[in-house]
Amino acid sequence: MQVTITDTKQIGQIAKLVRKHQGLDQATSASLSGNGTTFTSEFENGKPTVEIGRVLNVLDALGITVTLDIPMQTEMLTAMERNQIELIITG
């Protein structure tokens, strides 16, 4: 299922819903993602200043994939731009 997220509160609420659906409590989710329960609670409650790296760890632990819809048409990109995107993604 794909959804469009517009703010931190929505993404936190979705993560909380998925966590509960998986039968996980906050402590278990926090442990699986390498975070503490305070961070997990703040994230799930929409704190706007949570660290993106830690959020990505939580989402990954829950099996949630983040996809960016880049406003550039592939056929309009130069070879250099396509290569830059590929390097960014592959590291």
Secondary structure as UniProt FT lines:
FT   HELIX           8..21
FT   TURN            22..23
FT   HELIX           26..33
FT   HELIX           37..44
FT   TURN            45..46
FT   TURN            48..49
FT   HELIX           52..61
FT   TURN            62..63
FT   HELIX           74..76
FT   HELIX           79..90
//
